[in-house]
C-alpha cells in the first residue's frame, strides 16, 4: 500500500466549515478509506472540517489524511449525505489524483473558479489550456451548481451553451461539463 498525504484539493476550506471530506475511487461513488498516518494504522471513512475549516480527527486533533492510489475527493454539507454517498449537494475538490511514495502527481491540473463566467472570460493561457480541469464553485453567483469542467479545443466540440460552452477569453477553447452518474440541474 502506497499511502500519500492528500494534495491538489482545491477549495478554500474556510468556505466549507463543518463539511465532511470523503475519498472515492475515481469516477465512482465507491468510498476509499483514508488513514490518519502514513502507515495506515488508524483509518477513517470520512473526516469533518472544524469551525476554522481544518480537517480534524474524532478527538479534535488537526490531521492530514493519507490515501492509497488514485482518488476523487468530495466535500459534503452534512454527515448524512456523506454516509449516503449523495453527491447532489457535494463539492468535488479533487479529480483522479494519485500519490506515489509521498510524491503527489495528477493527470490534470485542477484550477478553481468561483463561477462559470469567471472561467469563460479567463484569458491567461497558464490557467486556461487544452487538457486543464476546472473546479467551478457555482454556475452563476448565488445559485450553486458547482461542477467539474474540462478545457478542450473548440474545434473538437460543438458549443451548445449548456454542457459545452465556448470561452470568451480564449476563443480557441471551450469548456465541457463532466457529467457523472447524476446531474444537478443547477450545474
C-alpha positions as CSV (number, residue, x, y, z in Angstrom):
1,X,0.0,0.0,0.0
2,X,1.4,3.4,-1.1
3,X,-0.3,5.9,1.3
4,X,0.4,9.6,0.4
5,X,-1.0,12.7,2.0
6,X,-3.9,14.3,0.3
7,X,-3.0,17.1,-2.2
8,X,-4.3,19.1,-5.1
9,X,-7.6,19.6,-3.2
10,X,-8.8,23.0,-4.4
11,X,-11.2,24.7,-2.0
12,X,-10.7,27.4,0.5
13,X,-11.7,25.3,3.5
14,X,-13.0,28.3,5.4
15,X,-15.9,28.3,2.9
16,X,-16.7,24.7,3.9
17,X,-16.7,24.8,7.8
18,X,-18.3,21.7,9.3
19,X,-18.4,19.9,5.9
20,X,-17.3,16.3,5.6
21,X,-14.4,15.1,3.4
22,X,-14.7,11.7,1.8
23,X,-12.5,10.0,-0.9
24,X,-13.7,7.8,-3.7
25,X,-12.3,5.6,-6.5
26,X,-12.1,7.9,-9.5
27,X,-15.4,8.5,-11.4
28,X,-17.4,6.4,-8.9
29,X,-19.2,6.7,-5.6
30,X,-17.2,3.7,-4.2
31,X,-15.6,5.1,-1.0
32,X,-11.9,4.8,-0.3
33,X,-10.5,4.5,3.2
34,X,-8.4,7.4,4.5
35,X,-5.7,7.0,7.1
36,X,-4.6,9.4,9.8
37,X,-1.0,8.4,9.4
38,X,1.4,7.3,6.6
39,X,1.5,3.7,8.0
40,X,-2.3,3.4,7.7
41,X,-2.7,2.3,11.3
42,X,-5.7,4.4,12.1
43,X,-8.3,4.5,9.2
44,X,-11.5,6.6,8.7
45,X,-14.2,6.7,6.1
46,X,-14.8,10.4,6.3
47,X,-13.4,13.5,8.2
48,X,-15.1,16.7,9.3
49,X,-13.8,20.2,8.8
50,X,-13.8,22.1,12.0
51,X,-15.2,25.7,12.6
52,X,-12.0,27.1,11.1
53,X,-12.1,24.9,8.0
54,X,-9.3,22.4,9.1
55,X,-9.6,18.6,9.0
56,X,-9.6,17.1,12.4
57,X,-9.7,13.6,13.9
58,X,-12.7,12.4,16.0
59,X,-10.6,13.5,19.0
60,X,-10.3,17.1,17.7
61,X,-6.6,16.9,16.6
62,X,-5.7,18.6,13.3
63,X,-4.7,16.0,10.8
64,X,-3.8,15.5,7.1
65,X,-5.4,12.3,5.8
66,X,-3.4,9.8,3.7
67,X,-4.9,7.9,0.8
68,X,-3.8,4.9,-1.2
69,X,-3.7,5.2,-5.0
70,X,-5.9,7.2,-7.3
71,X,-8.8,9.1,-5.8
72,X,-11.5,11.7,-6.2
73,X,-12.4,13.8,-3.1
74,X,-15.7,15.4,-2.2
75,X,-16.9,17.7,0.5
76,X,-20.4,17.1,1.8
77,X,-22.5,19.7,3.6
78,X,-23.9,17.1,6.1
79,X,-22.7,13.8,7.6
80,X,-25.9,12.1,6.4
81,X,-25.1,13.0,2.8
82,X,-21.5,11.7,3.2
83,X,-22.7,8.5,4.7
84,X,-25.3,8.0,1.9
85,X,-22.6,8.9,-0.8
86,X,-25.1,11.5,-2.0
87,X,-23.1,13.9,-4.2
88,X,-26.0,16.1,-5.3
89,X,-25.1,18.9,-2.9
90,X,-21.5,17.9,-2.5
91,X,-18.5,19.8,-3.9
92,X,-15.9,17.7,-5.8
93,X,-12.5,19.0,-4.7
94,X,-10.1,16.5,-6.3
95,X,-10.4,14.6,-9.5
96,X,-8.4,11.5,-10.3
97,X,-5.4,12.3,-8.1
98,X,-2.6,9.8,-7.2
99,X,0.1,9.9,-4.6
100,X,3.2,7.7,-5.1
101,X,5.7,7.2,-2.3
102,X,5.0,10.6,-0.8
103,X,5.3,12.4,-4.2
104,X,1.9,13.6,-5.3
105,X,1.1,13.8,-9.0
106,X,-2.0,14.4,-11.0
107,X,-3.1,13.5,-14.5
108,X,-4.5,17.1,-15.0
109,X,-4.0,20.5,-13.4
110,X,-7.2,21.4,-11.5
111,X,-7.9,25.1,-11.4
112,X,-10.7,26.6,-9.2
113,X,-13.0,29.4,-10.4
114,X,-15.9,31.0,-8.4
115,X,-18.3,31.0,-11.4
116,X,-18.5,29.6,-14.9
117,X,-18.5,33.2,-16.2
118,X,-15.1,33.8,-14.5
119,X,-13.7,30.7,-16.2
120,X,-15.1,31.5,-19.6
121,X,-13.6,35.0,-19.5
122,X,-10.2,34.0,-18.3
123,X,-7.5,35.0,-20.8
124,X,-4.4,33.7,-19.0
125,X,-3.0,30.8,-21.0
126,X,-1.3,29.4,-17.9
127,X,-4.8,28.9,-16.4
128,X,-6.8,28.0,-19.5
129,X,-5.3,25.5,-21.8
130,X,-6.4,22.3,-23.6
131,X,-6.4,19.5,-21.1
132,X,-6.9,21.5,-17.9
133,X,-9.6,20.6,-15.4
134,X,-11.7,23.3,-13.7
135,X,-13.5,23.1,-10.4
136,X,-16.3,25.7,-10.8
137,X,-17.9,26.7,-7.4
138,X,-21.1,28.0,-8.9
139,X,-22.6,28.1,-12.4
140,X,-23.9,31.6,-11.5
141,X,-23.2,33.7,-8.4
142,X,-25.6,32.7,-5.6
143,X,-27.3,29.9,-7.5
144,X,-25.0,26.9,-6.7
145,X,-24.4,24.4,-9.4
146,X,-20.7,23.8,-8.8
147,X,-19.2,21.1,-11.1
148,X,-16.0,19.9,-12.7
149,X,-15.4,21.1,-16.3
150,X,-12.7,20.1,-18.8
151,X,-10.9,22.6,-21.1
152,X,-10.8,21.4,-24.8
153,X,-10.1,22.8,-28.2
154,X,-13.3,24.4,-29.6
155,X,-12.7,22.6,-32.9
156,X,-13.2,19.3,-31.1
157,X,-16.7,20.0,-29.8
158,X,-20.0,21.8,-30.7
159,X,-20.8,24.5,-28.1
160,X,-24.4,24.5,-27.0
161,X,-24.4,26.9,-24.0
162,X,-25.4,24.1,-21.6
163,X,-22.7,21.4,-21.2
164,X,-20.3,22.7,-23.9
165,X,-19.6,26.4,-23.7
166,X,-17.1,28.4,-25.8
167,X,-14.6,30.6,-23.9
168,X,-14.7,34.3,-24.4
169,X,-11.2,34.9,-23.0
170,X,-9.5,32.4,-25.3
171,X,-11.8,31.8,-28.3
172,X,-10.0,28.6,-29.4
173,X,-11.0,26.9,-26.1
174,X,-14.3,25.5,-24.8
175,X,-15.4,24.1,-21.5
176,X,-17.2,20.7,-21.3
177,X,-19.2,19.8,-18.2
178,X,-18.1,16.5,-16.6
179,X,-21.3,14.6,-16.3
180,X,-21.2,11.9,-13.6
181,X,-23.9,9.3,-12.9
182,X,-26.2,12.2,-11.6
183,X,-26.6,15.7,-12.9
184,X,-27.6,18.5,-10.6
185,X,-29.9,20.8,-12.6
186,X,-28.0,23.9,-11.2
187,X,-24.8,22.7,-12.9
